């Protein structure tokens, strides 16, 4: 069964952090994974991180406009969820347009969800991030609540 999934099913305001002081992709992925663990979406940090890095080895998750979307399908994911981190300063990441990254959206996908509506929802977010106006606003919002609502509205929630 292919049940439609909305972003508000997988994004919680508690899983958004702004102006994070990280200097590497490993640091920000670890920090976002901590958020996912705190809300119970990820049950084993090490297993999940291993799956994220296995996916990174297949090809970079850096896109354009200072955005990266690392993700992992893992048995360590209890509930498909998203964590978002905006960095205080750009960090190195292999991206399509050669820019450094300042906004990281980490997808944690439960193994049993990998072939259902969650993938379509993740695609909606990716499409929304292709809108330069949306990206500009995400890079400049002042509060976590603003980012949460902007992500919901720009992804069709």
Secondary structure, DSSP 8 states (H G I E B T S, - for coil): ------GGGTEEEEEEEEEE--SSHHHHHHHHHHHHHHTTSBS-HHHHHHHHHHHHHHS--B-STTEE--EEEETTBSS-EEEEEEEEEEE----TTS--EEEEEEEEEEGGGTTSHHHHHHHHHHHHTT-HHHHHHHHH-SSHHHHHHHHHHHTT-
